[in-house]
Amino acid sequence: MPADAPDPLYERLTAYAGRPAATAGTGKDPVNLPMIRHWCEAMGDTSPAYQGPDAVAPPTMLQAWTMGGLAGHSHGTGRSAAYDELLGLLDGAGYTSVVATDCEQEYLRPLRPGDLITFDAVIEAVSRRKTTKLGTGYFVTTRMDVRADGEPAGTHRFRILKYRPAQRNPEQPRTAKAKHEAPLRPRPVINRDNAGFWAGVAEHRLLIQRCTGCATLRFPWLPGCNACAGQEWDTVEASGEGTVFSHVVMHHPSFPAFDPSGEGGPYAVALIELAEGVRIVGNVVGVPYDKVRVGLPVRLEFLRTDPDLELPVFRASEGG
């Protein structure tokens, strides 16, 4: 369909811009130290600002305090009828799949233990119909305004794509190459903050950032030190030794590119604690998925998954 063709659905969707996406939302728990601790442990953030009697919450936890958990928010709070209507309109038109694409946050004041969180959200915008590799659909942006004890604390913009999955034309013949072509893994996002890491991978080196101010090691790569906020850094090369700190087994969705058998799973995704003390997410190879366990010793190697992509993975043995 031409870009300038009339789109009656778009006209109906834009009528929802400015309507509430969530109303009278209340955080299930006040800002609290245990949740801050769990977050920092998971993220490997050792900043003293998030510890002790004068602790504040990491700013990126802004949305965490608004979540309803598995049980959801109580009746009359959380997602609005207007937002459900908008999604229902898209579903009814065949745009039944959804993927989160990005979020933006603005921080207005630190959140401290004991703060009571309230929030409202608005449907900020609906894009014109877009065609992506996933399929054709509409980007829906919501903006959440978060308050702490009634004071503005930050904003959280969240964007999803509601789309109709792209389908191959069944009448289009497949070439011999396409029939036997292995599925590709998703491409990593390489930007100015992590380009050095991927340059190291290309040389079969796993590089860890090191703050030149306080010597704290950090991974994943960040533009500043999460211990002293220093902006200067160099790198050290990981020895390659590590252990499985935690792991999950993915059963669904099926993704053949992540499974050597080509059947799409199950496969294990592990959080590896390197000998240097930082952690990295990666695949464990050399053992079946059901043999991966916490504490399993592993060693770094590099796996070429296709002609254009090489990734760090971690090899274990059955008796490890």
N, C-alpha and C positions, 0 to 999 in steps of 0.2 A: 504494500500500500504506500503511495507517495507520501512524503513527509507533510505536505500541505493539504492532504485529503481531510475532509471533515471527520471528526471523531466525536460522535454524540456521547459515547461513554465518558470521554474526558470532560465534557461539559457537565455531566452529572457528578463526576468525582470532585471537580473543583468547588462544587457547592458545599463540600464538607470542610474546606479550608477555613480555619478560624473557629471551628466548633470544638468542643471539649473532647479530648481523648481519654482523660481520667479526671475524676472530680473527688474532692474531699479525701484524698489519699492520706493515710497515716502509716508511718513506719511501724512494723510489728514490734520492734524493740528500740529503745533509745540507743544512741551511739554508745558502744561499750568496749572495754579493753579486751575481753576474750575474742571478739570478732576481729578487732584490729590485729591482735596477735596471730590469729589463724591466717589472716590475709597476708601479713608480713612474712610469715613462715612459708606460705605457698609461693610468694613472689620473690623470696630471698632478699627482702628489703630489711636491712639492719640499721636503718637510720635511728639515732637516739631520740629524734623528735616524736617517734611513735611509741615510746616506752616511758614508764615511770609515772609519777603523780601529775606531771604537767603534760602528759601525752596529748597529741591531736591525732585525728584519723588521717591516713593517707588521702590526699585529695581525690585520687582516682577511685576511691570507694564510694563516691557520691551516689551512684545509682544503687549500690548494694543495700543502703539503708531504706530504700523504697520498695524492695522486692517483697512479694507476697509468699515466697517459698512454695513448696509442693501443694499446700492447702489453699493457696491464693489469699486474696484480701477478703475481708468480711463483706457481707451484702451491703450495697450502697456506696462502696468505695472502689477504687481501682478503675479498670477500663470502663469507658462510657458506652452507652447504647449507640451513640453516633459513630464511634470507632468500629463497633461490631457491624453496624449497617454498612459502613464503607467497605469493610473486608468482605461482607456478604455480597455486596454489589459486584466486587471483583471476582469472587468465587463463581457467582452466577453467570458471569460473562466468560468463564473458562480460564481465568487467571488464578488457578487453584494452588500453585506452588509458591513458596515464600523463602527468601533468604535474607538474612541481615547483611547489610553492605558496609556501614560505617557509623560512627558516632562522634559527636563533638561535645566537649564539656567546657564550661566556664566556671571558675571558682571565685566566689565573692567573699567568703570568710571561712576560717578553719572550723571543722567540726570537732567537738570535744566530748568526751564521755559524759553521758547524762543528757545531751541535747535530744529533744523530742523532734522527730522529723515529720513534716507534713509536706504534701506536694499536690500540684495540679498539672495537667498536661493538655496541650492543644494540638489539633491536627494543623500543622503549620503550612504544608504544601503537598500537592500531588503533581508529579511531573506529567508532561505529555508522554504518549506511548513511545517506549524506547525498545530497540532491538539489541539484545546482548547475546553472548555465546550460549547462555543458559536458555534463552528464549525471549519472546516479546512480552513486555509488561509495563508496569507503572511503578515509579519510585514514590513511596509515601514517607514523609518526614513528620515526626512528632517532636514537640519541644516540651520538656518537663521542667517546671520551676520548683526548685526544692527550697524549703524553709527550715530553719532550725530555731526552735522556740519562738516561732513567728517571724524571725528575721530572714531576709533573702540570703541563701547560702550558696546557690549555684544554679546553673542550667545544664540540662542534658538533652542534646538533640540526637535522635535515633532514626536511622533510615533503613527501610526494608524495600525489597523489590518483590512485588506480587506479579508473577509471570506465568505464561503458558509455556511449558517445556518445549524446546525445539525438537522437532522430529525429522528424521531422515525421510526423504521421499521414497516410498516403497517401490515406485516405478523406476527409480534411478539405479542403474546397475552399479554394483560395487566392483572396484578393481581388485585384481589378485593381491596387490599390496595391502589394500584396505582390509581385505578379509583376514589377513594374517598379522596385521599391525598390532603390536602390543599396546594396551591402554597406557596413557601417559599420566604421571603424577602431576598434581597442580604445581605451577611454577612458584617459587618463593618470591615474595615482594622484596626487591632490593632498592634501598634508598640511600641517601647521603649518610644516614646514621649507622647502617649496617653493611655498607659496601665493602669495607675492609675485611669483615668476617668472611664474606663470600669470596673475596679475592684470596684469602688464606685457604679456603676449601679447595679452590682451583689448584693450589699448590700442595694439596694434601697436608695442610696444617690447620689445626683447630686452635684459633686465636681467642684469647680471653682478654678483655679490657682490664687495665690496671690504672687506678687513679694515681697520678704523679704527686698529688698533695698528701694523701694519707695511705697510699699503697693498697687500698681495698680493691679486691678483684670483683668484677661484676659480669654477669651474663643473665639474660641476653644483652646485647650491646645497647647502650643508652648514651644520649648526648652529655649527661652530667652524672657526677658521683652521687649515689643514693645514701652515702654515709656522711660526706662533708660538703656536698653540693659543688665540689670543684669541677671546673670545666676542662682541665688538661688531663691527658691520659696517654699511656702507651699500651703495648700488648705483651703478653707472655704466651708461649705456646704450651698447650696442654700436653701432659705426658701420654695421654691416651688411656690411662687406667681409670676404672670407675666401678661403681656398683649400682644396682637397680634400687632406687629410693622408693619408688611406687610405680604402679602400672595399672592399666585398664585393658580389657579385652573387648575389641569392637566386633559386634555381631551384625549390626545394622547401622547404616545402609551398606549394602554390598559394594565394594570398591576394588575391583580386580587389580588395579595398579599397585596396591599396597600388599598384595599377597603373592608370594613366589609361585604358588600353584595356579594362579590365574582364575581361581574360583571366587574370589572376592571376599574371603574371610572365613572364619574369624581370624583376627590378627591382633598382636599385642602392641600397645603404644606405651612406652616407658619413660619415666623421669629418671635420668641418670645423674647420680652424684659423682662428679669427677674428683680425682685425688686432690685437686687444688681447692675443693670446697664449694664450687659453684655447680649448678644443675642445668641440664639441657634435656629437652624432649627429643626422643629419637626411637628408631626401630631397633629391636634386639633380633639378631640373626644367629643362625647356628643351632637353635633349639626350637621345638614346636611352641606354639603360643601358650599351651597349657603347662609348659615347664618353666616359664618365666616366673620369678618369685622375688620378693623383697630381699635385698642383700646379695643377689646373684652377682658374682664378679663378671665384668665385661671388659673388653678392650676395643678401642676405637679402630675403625677401618673406614675406607671410603668406597661407596657403592655407586657405580654408574647405572642409573635407572633407565636412561635412554641416551641417544647421541648428544643431547643438549643439556643434560642435567646429571650432576654428581653430588651425592649427599653423604654427610657423616652418619655412620650407623655403628652399632656396638655388637661385637661378637661374643657369644658365650658358648660354653660346651655343656653337654648333658650332665656331666658330673661336677659342674661349677658350683 
